[in-house]
Amino acid sequence: MTRVNELFNGVVMQVRDYREHDQLIKFLTDKQGPAMFLVRGARRKNFKMASDLLPFTYGQYVGWLSKDRLNYIISVQESNHLTHIATDINANAYATYLLELVDRAFDDGKNIGGWYDQVMAALHLIEKGRDPQIVVNVIEVQLLGRFGILPEWRHCVICGRTEKVMDYSEAYGGLICINHFDQDPHRLHLDPKTVNYLRFFATLNLKKVHEIKVDPLVKRNLRWALDKIYGDQVGLRLKSKRFIDQMGTWTAQLKNWREK
Ligand SMILES: [Zn+2]
């Protein structure tokens, strides 16, 4: 067993009570991806790191990291709170889903390269009040590769053309051009705008994004397309995602009720 006392950047993904006085806290770390920490005494009154270890807190921590066992936090160098995400139900729902998806996409204890910065950029955009659905859609497109789906977004899978009118084909695992629409009757029948956004998202660096403006119809189509791809090809239905879907239903019902 190797245990090294080291400095790492991390964001709190989940907090679970453990035994009488302790907590199990899962971080996404820059050094070892998702990592579970046992925090002794976290449930005691006057626990001195209490505010550094709340959900959606991020910062620099010192801990004992081990690749195959529980990790331990030794001290906190600096911590920050994502207060909008912690208090706004919509932002919170999307950020929770984002982190659950990331947790599923990576193995515990393994370096995730540039992904840590990309996830933090996503959280900061949601924190700043940017459209959380679109931020999460970008990550969903980019994580497909982690789930073993590597869609060809650059050109038609069949002929290699890059022309404007394309559609997504699950059977072919990527885009097909208008000349080959007849090859897959079950293509997703997406409108060109939605397809262009999906292609754009595949390589988008969220650190360079400031404003987000996508019209409501395209947003609905993006949501539909990604739900379809995640349902059919990835086979993933997360609880946090179902909550977002239910929230959409409640909002629609409330709107109907108010308009009556
Ligand atoms: Zn083609």
Boltz pocket constraint, residues with backbone or C-beta under 6 A from the ligand:
constraints:
  - pocket:
      binder: B
      contacts: [[A, 156], [A, 157], [A, 158], [A, 159], [A, 160], [A, 161], [A, 176], [A, 177], [A, 178], [A, 179], [A, 180]]
      max_distance: 6.0
